[in-house]
Amino acid sequence: MKSFGWFVVGVVSGLVAGHQVAKTPAGKAIVAELTAIGREFTNGVKEGYAEGSAKPIPKAKS
């Protein structure tokens, strides 16, 4: 239970720090860049999943 408490403290601290950084002009630029990178990554995952699910599944040889 002690480690879960430290985990929660870390998550809350990170959120507070991120909120403070996002208030500055330089922080806004960093957040915008990270958001763009995240969207690019998720779009790549979506495209890869769509390509994989569009292929027919080969039948097993018996």
C-alpha positions as CSV (number, residue, x, y, z in Angstrom):
1,M,0.0,0.0,0.0
2,K,3.0,2.3,0.7
3,S,4.2,2.1,-2.9
4,F,0.8,2.9,-4.2
5,G,0.8,6.0,-2.1
6,W,4.1,7.1,-3.6
7,F,2.7,6.3,-7.1
8,V,-0.3,8.6,-6.5
9,V,2.0,11.3,-5.1
10,G,4.2,11.1,-8.3
11,V,1.2,11.2,-10.6
12,V,-0.3,14.2,-8.9
13,S,3.1,16.0,-8.8
14,G,3.6,15.4,-12.5
15,L,0.2,16.8,-13.3
16,V,0.7,19.9,-11.2
17,A,4.2,20.5,-12.7
18,G,2.8,20.0,-16.2
19,H,0.0,22.4,-15.6
20,Q,2.5,25.0,-14.3
21,V,4.8,24.5,-17.3
22,A,1.9,24.8,-19.8
23,K,1.1,28.3,-18.5
24,T,4.4,29.7,-20.0
25,P,4.8,30.4,-23.7
26,A,7.8,28.0,-24.0
27,G,5.7,25.4,-22.1
28,K,2.8,25.8,-24.5
29,A,5.2,25.2,-27.4
30,I,6.4,22.0,-25.8
31,V,2.9,20.8,-25.0
32,A,1.9,21.5,-28.6
33,E,4.9,19.6,-29.9
34,L,4.2,16.6,-27.6
35,T,0.6,16.6,-28.6
36,A,1.5,16.5,-32.3
37,I,3.9,13.6,-31.7
38,G,1.3,11.7,-29.8
39,R,-1.3,12.2,-32.5
40,E,1.2,11.1,-35.2
41,F,1.9,8.0,-33.2
42,T,-1.7,7.1,-32.6
43,N,-2.6,7.7,-36.3
44,G,0.2,5.3,-37.3
45,V,-1.1,2.7,-34.9
46,K,-4.6,3.1,-36.3
47,E,-3.4,2.8,-39.9
48,G,-1.4,-0.3,-39.0
49,Y,-4.4,-1.9,-37.3
50,A,-6.6,-1.1,-40.3
51,E,-4.1,-2.6,-42.7
52,G,-3.8,-5.7,-40.6
53,S,-7.5,-6.2,-40.2
54,A,-8.1,-5.8,-43.9
55,K,-5.9,-8.8,-44.8
56,P,-7.7,-12.2,-45.0
57,I,-6.7,-14.6,-42.4
58,P,-4.9,-17.7,-43.8
59,K,-6.5,-21.0,-43.1
60,A,-4.5,-23.5,-41.1
61,K,-3.1,-26.5,-42.9
62,S,-4.4,-29.8,-41.6
